[in-house]
C-alpha cells in the first residue's frame, strides 16, 4: 500500500505548492486583486478534499486503475489551476 501513501503525498505537495504560488503572487503584486488569488486557493482546497475522499474510498474493485485515474485527475486539475494563476 505504499502507492496510496505516495499518492496522498503527491496530492498534498502538488496542491500545497499551488497555494504557495498564490501566496507569492499576492506578495509580489501588492496592487493586484487578492480576491482572485483567494478564489484559486479556495478551489485548491475543494480539489484537495475531493481527491483525498477518492483515495480513501473503500468500495473499489480495481485499486490500481482507481489510483491511476486519481493520479491523472490530479495532474489535469493542477494544470488547470496553474493556468488560472498564469492568467492573473
VENDACOR-V277320 format. One record per pair of residues at least 12 apart in sequence whose C-alpha atoms are under 8 Angstrom apart, sorted by the first residue. I is the first residue (numbers start at 1). J is the second residue. If there is no record, write none. Layout:
BEGIN
i,j
I,J
I,J
END
This chain:
BEGIN
i,j
4,55
4,67
7,67
7,71
8,52
8,55
11,48
11,51
11,52
11,74
12,48
14,78
15,44
15,48
15,78
18,41
18,44
18,78
18,81
18,82
19,41
19,44
22,37
22,38
22,40
22,41
22,85
23,37
25,37
36,88
37,85
37,88
40,81
40,84
40,85
44,81
47,77
51,70
51,74
54,70
55,67
55,70
END
